[in-house]
Amino acid sequence: AASRTLLVSVGKGSRTLPAIQESQAFAVNFLSAAGRAASQVFASKAADKFANVEWEPSPVAEGAPLLVDIALSFAECRVENAIEVSDHWLFIARV
């Protein structure tokens, strides 16, 4: 079977960027409707985005957070390549 890849774009000012660069891994959580409020918090500059959500560390993606109570599914990813483009980094990852 062909391997699956995923591309994400992360702004250089994002607090998530150093974690991805250091661990070379990340998780993408595909949220249910119940996760709507949490999605607003994660899109904000809130200091502790995980204060009001249950999560588990990914065993595949170096401990990246899996939002097990509000995610329909998630992709656990390992970075294969990173490309700097303007004010963002593009991460191409194997799922």
C-alpha positions in Angstrom: 0.0 0.0 0.0 1.1 3.5 -0.7 2.2 5.5 2.3 0.0 8.4 3.3 1.4 12.0 3.6 0.0 15.2 5.0 1.1 18.8 4.6 0.6 21.4 7.2 1.5 25.1 7.2 2.6 26.7 10.5 3.2 30.4 10.9 6.6 31.4 12.2 5.0 33.2 15.1 3.1 30.1 16.3 4.0 28.7 19.7 3.5 25.2 18.1 6.4 25.7 15.7 9.3 25.0 18.1 7.6 21.8 19.3 7.3 20.5 15.8 10.8 21.5 14.9 12.2 19.8 18.0 10.2 16.6 17.9 9.9 16.3 14.1 6.3 15.0 14.8 2.8 16.3 15.2 -0.8 15.2 15.4 -3.8 16.6 13.5 -7.1 16.2 15.4 -10.3 16.2 13.2 -12.8 17.5 15.7 -16.5 16.6 16.0 -19.2 19.3 16.5 -18.6 18.9 20.2 -15.1 20.3 19.7 -16.3 23.6 18.2 -15.5 25.6 21.4 -12.1 24.0 21.8 -11.3 24.8 18.1 -11.8 28.5 19.0 -9.4 28.2 21.9 -6.8 26.4 19.8 -7.0 29.1 17.2 -6.5 31.8 19.8 -3.4 33.1 21.7 -4.7 31.5 25.0 -1.9 30.7 27.4 -3.0 27.2 28.3 -4.9 25.7 25.4 -5.2 22.3 27.0 -6.7 23.4 30.3 -10.3 22.4 29.5 -9.8 19.4 27.2 -9.0 15.8 27.8 -6.0 14.5 25.8 -3.6 11.7 25.6 0.0 11.7 24.3 0.5 10.1 20.9 2.7 7.0 21.1 3.6 7.5 17.4 4.0 11.3 17.2 6.5 11.9 20.1 3.7 12.7 22.6 1.8 15.1 20.4 -1.7 15.7 21.9 -4.6 13.5 20.8 -7.9 15.1 21.8 -9.6 11.7 22.4 -12.9 13.1 23.7 -13.7 15.5 20.9 -11.9 14.2 17.9 -13.7 12.1 15.3 -10.2 10.9 14.2 -6.6 12.0 14.2 -3.5 11.7 12.1 -0.3 11.0 13.9 2.6 12.3 11.8 6.3 12.2 11.5 8.0 15.0 9.5 9.7 13.9 6.3 10.6 17.4 5.0 10.3 21.0 6.0 10.3 24.0 3.7 10.5 27.6 4.7 8.1 29.8 2.7 7.8 33.5 3.5 6.3 33.8 7.1 5.5 30.1 7.4 7.0 26.6 7.5 5.5 23.8 5.5 5.8 20.4 7.0 5.4 17.3 4.8 4.8 14.3 7.0 4.2 10.6 6.9 1.0 9.6 8.6 
